[in-house]
Amino acid sequence: MKKILLIFIFILPLFLTGCARSIQLSEKLLVQGLGIDYENEQYTITLQTISSKETSSEKSSTPRKMKTVVASGKTIKEASYNVVKQTGKEPLYSQTLLLILGNGAIKSGINNFVDFFIKHHEFSPDARVLITLTQAKNVLNLKDDEDIVPCEDILEMLEKGPNKSKKMHSTVEKIISDLKDKHGFVKIALVDLKRQNNKETPVVERIGIFKDSKYLTCLEEEETKGALFITSKAKDMVDTVDSRVFSNVSYTMSKVKSKIKINIDENSSTKIDIKITADLDINESKNKVSRKDFKILENEISTKIKDNCTKAIEKAVKENSCDIFEFSKILVKEKPDYNKKSKEEIVNILKEATYKIEVKVNLSPV
């Protein structure tokens, strides 16, 4: 009996191998960018794909050619299935670098389609996310001459911008985490297409803020800079200040650190102290300044940073009840009993809080 069983075990795999067939890369759509738009109760997905031939070990001397595939459905899953019916190929989402959420999609609510990313085991949790107030397909169909600009090039363009968008936009994993967090609020960098030298160029200067998974409003450029300082993400950012003596003096943030402390007195009044230290690099010859001017510039830059931070808190917390700075988490840590309070109660405490912002700036020549 044991002999018969052993023969069966060795023979069975020979029959099973005929039932399975490995799927080659050439049979899949290699997705580098995914755009989601929503209109007339239909989701439209735009896939920016690369040729599977270019993934071979032989490096092509010609520039990479991109193409986009568009399909619609009542859900993202249905739209993705319609891509298969349209092309005969299954999308491979594990290579996705960039997820763009269009105006209709963010206003309808991220919760309506986030399950696709949670349940789709192939989708990269590190894929970066941006929003647009137009349609996502416009960003993914951005062209340089006649060719579509690859997502990796779009990201490179954004990260060379003055606000260094890598510090600003979220990942799929971060967004899902914020949606699940009791005290979390979603914030995502907003990409604009600006006309420069007769070409549309992607620019990130603003942050979109969300409430209950729906897009609410955005921080304008100066408010966004303030948010980056409060959250210690302003490193490498380039900015300018108009001095009483000099105009448009530019500098680069070489090091930025923010310390946030929350105090609650016996009357339950809340005071939030924010201390920001920033080391800045400045080109003396380019800006036509000398070290004797540094003190004046340091004071004026400190005032500007403080104003930007104040505007950011005013817009996000006080006007729109959105704690994008994660003050709530510090507050609950300081007073654990507050963890029993609802998100709305915590935000109301933050709205009524007193904010004190101190900024210390050190200029160094380069």
Secondary structure, DSSP 8 states (H G I E B T S, - for coil): -HHHHHHHHHHHHHHHTTT-----GGGEEEEEEEEEEEETTEEEEEEEEE-GGGGSSS--SS---EEEEEEEESSHHHHHHHHHHHHSSEEEGGG--EEEE-HHHHHH-GGGTTHHHHH-TTS-TT-EEEE-SS-HHHHHT-EETTEE--HHHHHHHHHTSTT-GGGT-EEHHHHHHHHHSTT---EEEEEEEEEETTEEEEEEEEEEEEETTEEEEEE-HHHHHHHHHHTT--TT-EEEE--SS-SSEEEEEEEEEEEEEEEE-TT--EEEEEEEEEEEEE-HHHHT--GGGHHHHHHHHHHHHHHHHHHHHIIIIIIT---TT-HHHHHHHH-GGGGGS-HHHHHHHHHH-EEEEEEEEEEEE-
